[in-house]
């Protein structure tokens, strides 16, 4: 309940960066005392700043429409996708998350590559609809309008499936927490995809590092490989590498790997 209330406050403040305690209480249909308590907790997590009678939203990962997101850092996303493609072998089962970097990967898949894909992404499914060598499973659930994806309604039912690799995205990424999202339903969907895969690969451009988002979708220790671009903060990369994470740093000008930390096996 507490995490749900935190999420509701953040969602309200994303459209109104500064808001009074009274107005928040009215929007949440709760007491001002409850709002103050939740804001104090969010302040400790560096999401908001409390002032007398009102609160200010600090720097967080902002939710935007899918077709806005896909244009942001497009060059970096394309380069990350080029490298991620090298991990996909014929006749494997893969999960594809609904992120915009994942969509860049989808657009690179050869039309004659035989695969089985599990994805909640409606844009991925439509892109692959003419790839007759690819079998696509769309999980049952509700439409997430801004993300153009399905929120899996019964994540526990995903355990009947098995994947070789899950390609995952995130709204924000922090060390040592891992990958984060804004809402619990999105988190549940991503957790379910990660849980059925033998290997989990996170694709994220530099803008996702070191920003706040509320709900932990995949813990750092659950990730096998991280692929990012060379604008990502070096000190955070070094910290993740020191914790044993395999990390590929991609150069978007050349679509090649500049650095490869904790390499597990050659793929190129």
N, C-alpha and C positions, 0 to 999 in steps of 0.2 A: 504493500500500500504506500509506503514511504517513497519508494523509487518511482511509483506511478505519479505521486503528487509532485515530486521533483521534476519529472519529465513534463508534466502539465505546465508548471511554472516556466520552465525554459521555453516551451513552445509559445506561450503567451508573450514572453519577453523578446522573442526573436522578431516579433512584429511591432514591438513597442519597447525599445531598449531601456527606457526609464519609466517606471510605473510606481504609483503609490501603494502602500500596504492596503489601504481601504479598497482601492480598485481591484487589486489582486484577489482580495477576500471575496468581493462581489462576483468576480468572474469564476472563482473556484467554488463558490457557494459554501464557504467555511468561515471560521472566525479569524479575526486579525491576529490573535495569539497563535493560531495554527500556522498562518502565513509567516509570521516572524520566526517561528521555530524552524520551519523549512528553509527560509532564506538564510538563517544562521548556519544551517548545515551545508547549504549550497555555497556560502561564502568560504567555509573551511575547505571546500573542494575547488575554490578559485573559479566558480562559475559566475558569481554575482558579487557586487559590492553593496553592503548595507549602509544606508545613511538614515538620518532621522526622518521617519515617515515614508521613505521610499527606497527603492533598490535600483541598481544599474547593472545591466548585463555586461559581463566582461567578454573578452575575445573567445568566441566559440566557433566550431565548424558550422557554417550556415547551411541550412537545407535550401536547395534550389530545384527548379524544375529540371527533369531529365535532359531536355533539349538545350537548356542553358549549360548544364554541367558538361555535356559532351563536347562543347566548344572551348571549355576552359582547359588550358595546358594540353591542347590537342597533340602537339608535337611530342611532348614527353610521354603521353599515354600511348601514342602509336609506337614509339621506340620500346617502351616496356612490353607492349603486346608482341612485338617482333621477337623479343627474347623469350617470352613465355611460350610462344608457338613451338619452340624447339623441344619443349617438354611433352608435347602431344604426339603419341605414336599411333599407328593404325590399329584398329580393333580394340581400343581401350574404352573404358567407361569413365566419363568425366562429369563433374558438376561445374556448372557455370553460374556464378552469382549474377546479380542484376546491375552491377556498377558500370559506369561509362568506359572505364579502361578495359573491363571484360568485353564490352561491346566492340571495342577496337580489335580484340583478339578474335571474336566471332567473325568479323569481317575479313580476317586473314585466312580462315580455314579453307583449304582447297575443296572444290566441289566434289571431288572423287575420293575423299578421305573417309574410309569407313569408321564410324564412331557411334557410341551410344552416349547421349547427353541428357542429363537431368538439369533442368533450369527453371527458375521462377520468372525469368525475364521474358516478357512478351516481345520486346524488340529483337532479342536473340532468336526466339522461335520464328518470328516472321522473316528475319534475315536468312535463316537456314531452311526455310520452307521449300526451296528449290534444290536443296542438297539431298538428293534421293538416297545417297549412301549413308546418311546420318539418321539414326533413330532418335527421336526427341520425346522425352517424358516431361510433361508439365504437371507439377503437383497441384492438387486441389486446394483452393483457398479463396481469399478475397482480393479484389483489385486494390493495389496501392497506386493511386492516380498519378502523383507527381513522379513516382519512381518507375512507372510503366511496368510494373511487375506484380506477381502474385505473392500475397502473404500466406504462407502455408498454414492452413487452418488446424491441422493435426500433425505437428512435427514428429510426434512419437511414431507415427505410421511410416516415416521415412526409413526406419530401421530395417524394413524389409528389402531395401535396396543396398547395393554395394558399389563403390566407385574406386577407381585407381587414384585419381587426382581430383581435388576440389580447387578451382581457381576462385579466390575470394577478393572482395573489395571492402572498403571501410569508409566511414565519414571522417574519422580521425585515428591517429596512431600515436601511442605514447609508450615509453619505456618506464617501468616494467610491465604495465598493464596489458598492452597488446592492441587489438583492433576494437574500435568503438563505433556505436551508432546512436542516433537521436531517440529512437522509439523502441519499446520492448517488442512489438510485433516484428519489426525488421530484424531485431537481434535474434529472435526465436528462429526465423527462417534461415539466417546465416549459420547459426549454431547447428541446425539440423543438417545442412549441407556438409559442414565440416565434419560432423560426427560419423558420416558413412564413408568417408574417404580414407585411403591408406596414406596419402600424402596431401598436405594442405599448403598451397602457394598463394601468398598475399601479393596482389598487384596494387601499388599506390604511387601516385606522383608526389612531388615534394610538398605540395600545398596541404597534404593530410598530416604531416608530421607536427607534433608539439602543439596541437590545438585541442581544445576541450570538447568532448561529447560525453553524453551521460551513461550510456548502456554498453557494457563490455560484451562484444559479440564473439570474439575468439581470443583466448588468452595467449600471451606470448609463447608460453611453453608448448602450446598446441600447434604452432606454426612450424612448418619444416623449412620453407624457403620464403624470402622476402625479395621482391624485385621492385626497385625504385629508380629514380633518375638522379643525375649528378648534382642537382640543386638541393637535394635533401640535406638537412643539417648534419655536418660531419661528426660533431660530438655525440649526437644521438645514434648515428650509424655505428660509431666505435663502441658505444655502450652496449648496443644490441649484439654486436659481434663478440664482445667480451663475454656475453652470456651464452655464447655458442651458437647463435643463429646464423644460418647460411644466408648471405645477403649478396645480391647482384646489383651493382651500380651501373646504370645504362647511360650512355652518351646519346642524347637525342639528335645530335648533329650527324652522327655516323651510324646510328642504330647498332652499336657494338657495346660490349661490356668493358667499362673502364676498370672496375675492381670487382673481385669475387672473394668474399670472406667465407672461411670455413667450408670450402668446396667439398661436397660429399662424393660426387662422381662426375666425370666428364660428360657433357651433353652436346658439345659443339664440334 
